[in-house]
Amino acid sequence: MSLDELYRDVILDHYSHPRNRGVAHPADATREGANPLCGDEIRVSLRVRDGIVEDVRFEGKGCSISQASASMMTEQIKGKPVAEANRLIAAFKGMMHTPPGTEPMDDLGDLVALSGVRKFPVRVKCATLSWITLEMALDELGYGDGGGPHVNRIR
């Protein structure tokens, strides 16, 4: 089996059997994102306790890339410190915006399966939609890039 086939199988598995589909109860933040070019829609809900992403879930509809990326994202960040979630967001977005053929610099685990999307620039938005939506939800909670609540956090 080639690496491309293995990656394709990972993406199709997450699309066919999405992990963490649904709504986090209770959710500290819920954000929606959409890609009007192809009709992808994502809603990400999460609960953060003591700086840890205790639960993260997604709902939505769209292409296999957007839905698989959301499923893979939730698996990667659930149970991790917010700082690690922010690192993964930055690393994933960085991977998606580097030229095809460039190996990812960070250890992204199964997320590397989505690196082939870079060959199709119009599909990069499909892969990053859930990540950008998660980033907005963390920002809403005051957990932007710094990984901790902002001093002027408003609830």
C-alpha positions, 0 to 999 in steps of 0.5 A: 500500500502506498503512502497516498493510499494509506492517507486516503484510507485515513481520511475516508475512515474519519469521513465515514466514521466521524469521531466526536460528532455532536454537541459538547454539553455543557459547552463553554463556546460554540462557533460556526464556520462556513466555506461558501465556495463549496457549501461546507458548514461546521459548528464546533462546541467545546468545554474548557476546564482548568486550561484543558480542552475537556470536550470538543465536538463538531456538527456539520455537512460538507465534503469528505475533506472538511468532515474528516479534518473536523473529526481528526481535529477533535481527536487530536485536541480532546483532553489536551491543554489549550496551549497544545490545542493552539500549537496544533492549530498553528502547526496544521495551518502552517502545514496547509500553507506550505508548498506541496512536497514540503514535509510538515515540521511538526509531529501532527500524527494522522493529520499529516494525511491531509497534507496532500490537500495542499496540491489543490489550493481551492480545497485548503479551505475545506481542510482548515475550516474546522481549525479556524472555527475552533480558533474562533471558539478559543478566542471567544473564551479568551484562550487565544494564542497565549494558551491562557485566559486573557486578563480582560476576559469578559464572560 
